[in-house]
Amino acid sequence: MISPTPSDTELAELLDAVYHRYHYDFRGYAEASLRRRLASALTHLRCASVGELRARVLAQPRCFSELLQFLTVQVSDLFRDPSYFRSIREKVVPYLRTFPSIKVWVAGCATGEEAYSLAIVFAEEGLLDRTLIYATDIHPESLRVAEAGVYALDRFARFSDSYRLAGGHGSLANFYTAQYSSAILDRKLKQSILFSDHSLATDVAFAEVELVSCRNVLIYFDRPLQDRAIGVLRDSVRRKGFLGLGAKETLRFSPHAEAFTEAVPEDRIYQRR
């Protein structure tokens, strides 16, 4: 039987244990969301209490790997929120054409679909050969899936609809090969993307880029961690570069807001002053 909702102390002790043992910092994540995901983890791992879970996590690295699947949000699709990618294509790409080389950072890339979506846009716009996309996440297994670039084929009917709504020039089928029940993305897309571990909670900016896309990540952070993360993103965007956030995210109340102007307000795309 699963114990009632964990106390603040139990939750803090678990997160501290995770941080000190494995160097993953969830202490600034939004508490309500964290508690919901933790409840699912307790059921999945058959732990009767957060105390039991903490003990198992400290003693069993494999248990921590399973817990990590619940503490991180790994939901992604190709061309998720198509209007965002249409705006990148129509409003951001014309500016990026003026640069001899282009660097893009997808922060919180999950299993890679957003990074590949941007690579497809850049390929169709004739920019992929001079573009390098950094795609980062804190979840090792998600990064392995992303680097492989192999997804379930039955997802691609939905992906194709989103691709068309995002202003795709042809057919999404031009960018993958079907093999049995899988779709293998084109090697040229993979060659343009560098997948790497990075945490917005603990790491700093690692490159100056023309575009940062960090969508549906900040909503899982509390306000201090949001401010820290936006500071890291700001430091990564070159002057006149762009920052894209999720549909429910905004810079409006951030201390870093003055560093940006609203380039495409309806799609949460900002430009560095």
PyMOL commands that set and color helices and strands:
alter all, ss='L'
color gray80, all
select helices_A, chain A and resi 8-22+31-45+50-59+61-71+82-96+113-124+128-130+140-148+153-165+172-175+187-191+218-220+223-236+257-259+265-267
alter helices_A, ss='H'
color red, helices_A
select strands_A, chain A and resi 102-107+131-137+150-152+176-179+182-185+193-197+209-214+237-245+260-264+269-272
alter strands_A, ss='S'
color yellow, strands_A
deselect
rebuild
show_as cartoon
